[in-house]
Amino acid sequence: MRTFRVAAVSMNGFLGEPEGVLNAIGRWREQAADEKAEVVLFPELVVHGHFTPNTWELAELAPRVQV
């Protein structure tokens, strides 16, 4: 069985600030990679904020990132 390191990030998303949230995700991803994490988990709906009435309209594809 292969083992691997997982990082779980607990962070807030800010409604109407997706670029700021994506920048924060990038910083967390870099920190996790520095600590040899192979998988990084982020909160659901964090990019555009939680519980917005138009969640489906704000949704975006997540970019694939190779670490």
N, C-alpha and C positions, 0 to 999 in steps of 0.2 A: 504494500500500500504506500502511495506517495503522500507525503505531508507537505503543506504549504502554509504560509503566514497570511492571515486576513486582517485588515484594518477596518474597524467600524467607526464612522465619523458621526458624531451627534452635533448638528449645527442648525441654525435657523436660516430660513429663506426670508427675503424681504420683498414684499409685494411691490411689483413695478420696478424692481432692480435686478433683472436677470443677469446683466453683464457683471455686476458686483458679486452676485452669487457664484457665477461661473469662474470668476477670478479666485474667489475663496476656495472653490472646489479644486482648482488647479494647484493652489498652495498646499492644501491638504494632501492631494495626490502626490506631490513632490515629497512631502514629509514622509508619507507612507512608503514611497519607493526608497527613500534614504534608509528607512528602517527595514528594508527587504520584504515588504508586503507584496504579495502577488495579486491580491484581490482587495479592492477598496469599496466599502459599502457606504452609501449616502442615504439620508432620509428620503422617503417617497415624497414627491411633489415639491422638493426643496427649491428647484430653480425658479418657479414662478410664485411660490407661496402656497400655504395650505388653505383649503376650504374656500377657494374663490368660486363664484357662481359660473364663471366661464372657463373652467379648467381645461376643457377639451380644445377650446380655441387658442389657449396659450401654450399648449403642449408643443414640445420640439423634440426632434430626434436627438438622442445622445450620441456624441461623436465617439468613435472607437479610438482608443489611445493605446499605443504600445509602450510599455515601460521597459 
